[in-house]
Amino acid sequence: MNIINKTPWITEREINLLKEAAAQPFLLREYDSLDDILTRLDVDVVIEPGVVATEGAPIVKDILEYWERFAERLRMRLKENVFRDERYREAMRNIEVLNVDLKNGEGKHYKRGEYVAKEKVVRLYPEKMREINGGRWLDEMLVSTLAHETMHVYFSRRGTDQYPYVLYVEEPLAEFGMLLYLHETGSGYYGWAYDDVKGKKSCYRYGALLMDMHLKDAPGSFVRRYLMRYPSGRLYPYSMPEVTGGRVSLPRWHAPREPEFYDDGRMRTRWKDVYQNPPRYYYDEAESTLYLDGEWCKTRINEGGCIVIDGKTGLYGSEIKRLYLGPRFYTDDIDRVYPIRTCPVYVSPMNRTFAEVRNIPIYKKDNRPALRSCGKGLYDICRDGKWGVVDAGLNQVIPCKYDGIGTFGRHGLAGVSVRLGDGRFLYGVVDLQGVERVPLVYDSIRRTRGGAWILEKDGKEHTFDSKGNPTD
């Protein structure tokens, strides 16, 4: 463990105290001490001068706003049925808890330490510690803060920063990990640290309840197993800890299922630890892969069988980079299963309805592309955020370079668009071979019943016939 001391009044004694504490045997997954966690994950400990303070609890405000937006989206989508939705009830419970914590968190707060993942550094701020009770508890605060922040180093993983409410999961868990470390190493600081955590007003106080649960259920307690599994788990998309009768209900965790590959490179999964909606799905945020299985039909989708990723509801999103269709996946509404058109698709060889060619889904019965038709036997497809067109043989007819492609009419032309850096769109017209019959320089576009085109630029209308020839 590398310690960098930037303060003149932290002596060699305190440095040795931290090193000795971090070297104490403490088994956590593949690590055998706090020192082992910090060393193997290449994180430095920096003792900083000065006092770092915040007014109120700004992070709680951010989380509260997140849940309020989440609840509002559900209200708009579900309308009068919203009160029957468990996600809405969960969101309202979270809002109630956060409002209480926001009120309790009023006033100035001083940081004892923090883990800055991007810099791979744990910062300790002992100056304020030295002022509390004349510095009597400086040793306890230094060791407990180092242990707490080392838990955050241990937690650090891809994906969790997507959830603004992760504080309410990881802070109590870090406090529990710190108390567990002090207890299992026989530290004389355990009693002080337990009382310190228990007396806090925010979600940190749950750490003491988690320790109570562990001691009651030990050995092999659920809480310790949760701590062991947490770094490789997946947060449930809309959960926060809930306290009932002195026990903390932690969010369900989902072990990641690394994709397995057949010899030909196709993916499959064992469908363990998936979200049960139903039908079922599993989103691996680390790999940006969405797994779908079961019947995603019109009736199921309309009844609320939707996917929630990062608090957003729907069957689509830029978060999804790859799509896997399981052995029982089926849909009668291919347009609604939006990622089929927007990212590479892998299909289980056990699926009776669908297969895939060059990562494009097809129907097994007639080899027809399982994509949205854009007319004239063509299908639109999106790759890396840009739209193009393939034919029935999956040959690329129009490169994926547009931000939007319309439907080809009976005269074989379709409107296309590109988005500029300022958010505006420019429009033009292409033919079946991808030739731009009308250049993309216009501000708006519409097609008449007779197949003619009217495009506008700088407030002036320009007309083109059904073959894309100018007529004005």
N, C-alpha and C positions, 0 to 999 in steps of 0.2 A: 504494500500500500504506500503510495507516494503522498506525503503531506507537505503542502507549501504554506508556510506561516508568513503572513504579511503584517502581523501585529507585533509591536515591540514588547507587549506585556504578557503575551502567552509564552510561558517559559518551556524549557526542555522537559520539565516535570509533566506539564499538561500534554505535550506531544507524546511522551512515553506512555502516559495514561491511555491516550487514544489508541496507540499502537498495540499495547498489551490487551486492551479491551477487544479490539478488532481481531486479534489472533486467537481468542478463546474458541475452543471447539464448539461449533454450532452447525448441525447438519441441516441443509435445505436443498433438496434436489441433488444436483451434482456438486454442490459447493459444501465446504467443510468449515467455513468461518466467514465473518464479514470481510476480513482481509482478502479471502479467496474470491469473493464476489467482486470486490472493487478491482483487484489485480487482474483477474481473468477477463473482466469486461472493460479493462483499460480506462478506469475512471480515477481522476486525481481528487484529493481532498484539499480545499483551499480555505484557510482561516483568514477571513476578511476583516478589515477595520470598519468602523462606522456602524450606524444603526439603520436598518431597513424597516420602514413603517408603512402601513396602509391605513386609510381612513375607511371604516366600515368593512364590508365584505363584498368587494366588487365582483369576485368570482361567483358568489351566490346570486347576485343580480343577473349575471350572464346566464346562469343555469335556469333561474326562474323565467327569464325571457324565452329561453329555449322551450321549456315545457308549456308556457302560455301559447307560443306559436304552434307547437305540436297539437295542443288541445283545440285551438282554433281551426286548424286544418281538418281535424276529425269532425268538428261541428259543421263545417261547410260541406264535407263529403257525405256524412251520414245523416245530417239534419235531425229529424225527430227521433231517429234510432240511436243517436249517439250515446244516450245514457245506458243503453244495453251493451255497449262495447267495453270490454275489459281494458283495452288500451286507454280509453278515455278516463275510466275510473282510476286507473293507475296514474295517469297524468295529473288528475285533480288531487289525488293523495300526495303526490310529489310537490305540487304547488303549495298545498297547505303546510307541509313540512318546511319548505324553503322560506315561506313567509315568516314562520316562527324563527328560523335561524337567522333570517335577515334582520329581524328586530333584536334578537339576542346579540347579533354581531355588531351593533352600532358602537361607534367609538374607534379609538386608535388601536391597531394591532401591530406587534413587533415580530418580525421573522427571526427564528432561531437558526434556520438553515433552509436550503433548497437544493434540489437536484436539477441541473440544467442539462437536459439530455443532448441538445445540439452541440454543446461545448464539452460534453463528457466530463463534467466536474460537479462535485458536491461542495457547496459553499456553506461554511459555518460562520455565524455572526455572534461572537461571544461578548461583544461590548455591552449589550443590554443585559445579557446573563449576569455580568459582573455587577450590575447595578441592583439586581433583585436580591433583597435580604442581605445586602452587603457582600454579595459574592459567595455566600455560604453554600449555595447549591450549584456552584459553577461546574464542579466535576460531574455531578449527576446530569446537568443539562448538556454538557459537552458529549458525554457518552451516549445518552438517550437520543440526542439529536443526530449524532453520527449513525446510530443504529436505525433510526427512523428513515433517514435519507438513503441509507444503503438498501432499505427495503424497496424504495422507488427505483433504485438502480436495478435491483433484482426483478422488479415488475416490468421494466422498460421493454416494450414490444411494439411492433408495427400495428397500426389500426386503432389503438385505444384513444389517440388524440382526436379521432373523429367525433367522440362522444363528449360534449361539454360537461356532462354531469359525472365524468369519470372520477372527479375529486371525491364524490360521495361514496365511491366504492373503494378507491385506493388509499385515501387518508385513514379511514378506520382500520383498513387491513394493514397499513404500514405501522400504525400504533400497536396493533395486535402483534405484528411481527417483532417490533421492538421489545414489547413486554415479554413475548415468548423467549426471545434471545436472552434477556436479563434473567428470566426465571430458570431457563435450562442451563445457563452458565453459572448459576448460583451467585449472581451479582448482589452486592449489598445495596445497590441502587434500585432494586425492583420495587420495594414498598413505596419509595418516594415517587417513582415514575408512574406506578399504578394510580396513586392518589392524584397526581398531576393530570393524567389523562381523564380520569373520572370527573374531575372538576371543570373540564372544558365545556364551553357552551355550544359549540358547533358539532358537526358530524364526527369530529375527532373523538368525542366521548364514547362513541360506539366501540372503540378499541378496547376499553375496559370491559364492556359487556361481552365482547368476543372472547376476551381472556377468561371471564367467568364461565362461559360456555365450554371453553376448552378444558379448564380444570375440572369441571363437573363431568365431562364426557371422556376425559383422558383415561388410559392411553388410546392413541389412534382416533382422536376426536375428528369430527367433521370439519371443524374450523381449521385445524392444522392441515388436513388433507386438501382443503380448499386453497390454503396458502401455498401448498406444494404445487398444485395444478395451475394456479392462476396465471403465471407467465405464459403458458402455452394455450390458455383458454380463449374463449370468445364471449364478450359481454352480451347478455340478452338485449336486443335493441331498445327496449323501453323500460328498463328496470333500474331501481335504486334500492339501497338497503331499507328494510322496514323493521321497526322495533315493536314487538308485541309481548307483553308479559315479561319484560326483562331479557328477551331473546332477540337477536338480530337475524332477520331473514336476508341472506345475501342473494344477489342476482344469480340466476341460473348461469352456469358456465358451460361452454360447449367446446370439447376438445377438437382441435382442428383435424380435419381428415385430409392429409396430403393426398393429392390425386394419384391414383395408380394408373400405369400405362400398359396397354397391350403392346405387342411387338410392333404393330403398325402405327404406334404413336397415339392411338385413341385413348381417351381418358375414361375411367370408371371410378365409382366410389362405393363404399359399403353402406352408405346411408345410415351411419350411426351419428347420434347427437345432432339431428337436424331439427329445425324449427317445425313444429306441427301446427299448421294453420286451421284445418287441412285445406287443400292438398298440401303436400309438404315441400319445403324448400330449405336450402342451406346456403348462406352467403359467406364465403371465406374472404374477409376483407384484406388479409395479408396477400392473397393471390388475386384479388379482384375477380373472383370466379363465382358465378351463381349456378347452383344446382337445382333443377326442377324435376319433380316426379309427381305422379298421380294425374288426375283429370283437371286440367285448367280450361274448363268450358265456360260458355257465356253465363250460364246460370250460377256456377260457382264464383266466377269473378264478380258478377253483379251482386251476389250475396255477401261480398266483403272478403273473399279469399284473395287478399292482396299481400304484397311483399312490403315489409318495412325495412329500409336500409338507411342507417344514419338518421333515423327519425323521419325520413321521407317515405311516403306511401306510394306504391305504384309498381308496375311491372317493367320499369325502365329506369334509366339513369346512366350518367357518364361514369358512375362508379364501376359498372360492369364491363370488364374487359374480355371475359370468356364466359361461355354458357355451356353447361352440361345438361343433357336431357336423359333422365333415368330410364330404366327398363319399362316402367309403367306410365311414362309421360304420354299425355294425349291432350289435344285441344281441338275444338271445332271453331275457333275464332283466332286464326293465326295473326291477325292484325293487332290483337290485344296483347299477345306475347311478344312485346316490342323488341327485346334483345335478340330474338332470332334474326332480325334484319340488321342489327347494329354491331355485332361482334362475331368472332369465330365461334362456331358451334361444334360441339362434340356430342355424339349420340351413342348411348349404350347399344352394343350389338344385340342385346336381348329385347330391344324395343321392337314391337310388332308393326308399328305404324310408320316410324321414321328411320331414316338412315342419314348418312352425311357423306358428301363428296367435296373434297377440298375445303372442309369446314363450313360447308353450306348444307342446310338440311333439305332432304327430299322425301317425298312420299314413296314408300316401298312398292305400293301396288302399281304405279305407273311411272316412277322416276321423275315425277313433276317436282319442281322446286317448291319447298314449303315456305314461300315468301309472298309478299303482297304483289299482286299483279298491277302493273302500271300501263296495261293495254298492249295490243298488238303482239301478244305472246311474250312479252318482256316482264321483268321483275326488278323492283328497286332493291338495292342493298347498300349498306353503309359500312365503311371501314375507316378506322381512325378519325371518326367524326365527319367524314365526307361521304356524300351519296353518289352512286353510280347505277348502272343498269346491266343485268345479265340476261341472256336468252334462256330458253328451256333446256339447252344443253350445258348451262352454267358457264358459257363463254362470256367474257367481259365485252359488252357492246359499247358501253360508255364508261370511261374511267371514273373512279370514285374521287371526284374533285369539286363537287357542288355541295352547297349547304341545303339545297332543296330541289326536288324533281317532282313535277306534276305527272298527270296521266296523259299518255299519247292518245290523241283523238283519231277520228277516222281518216284524217289526212296525214297522219304519221308525224305530227309535231307535238312537243311538250314544252311547257314552261320550266325554266331552271332559274336558280338564284345563287348568289354568293353573298356572304356577309363580310362587311368591311370592319376595320378595327374600331370604328366609332359606334358599331352596332347597327348601322344602316344596311339595307339590302339593295343589291342591284339585280335586275332581271333581264332575261333574254329567252330565246327559243332555240331548241335543238331538234334535229330530225332523228330517224331511227338508227342512223349510223354514227350519231354523236356530233355531227357537223353543226356548228352554231349558225343557224340561218338568220337569227337576229342577235346581234352582239349584246353582251351583258353590260349595258350602260344606262339602263332605264330605272326609274324610281318606283314604278308600279306596273302591273300587268293584268290583263283580263282577256278571255277568249269569248267571242260571240257564238251564237248558236250555229251560224254558218261556217264556223271554223276560222274566221278572220281574227287577227290579234290587234289589240289596242294597248299601247304602252305609253307611259308618260315620263317626260324628263323636263325638269325645271319648269313645271306647270304647263307644259305644252304636250298635247296628245299626238302620237305618231301611229299610223295604221299600217298593217301588213296583211296580205291575203293569206289564204289557207296553206300556201306553199312557202310562206315567209318572205315574200317579195314586198317591198314598200309600195304603198299605193297613195301616199299623200305628197 
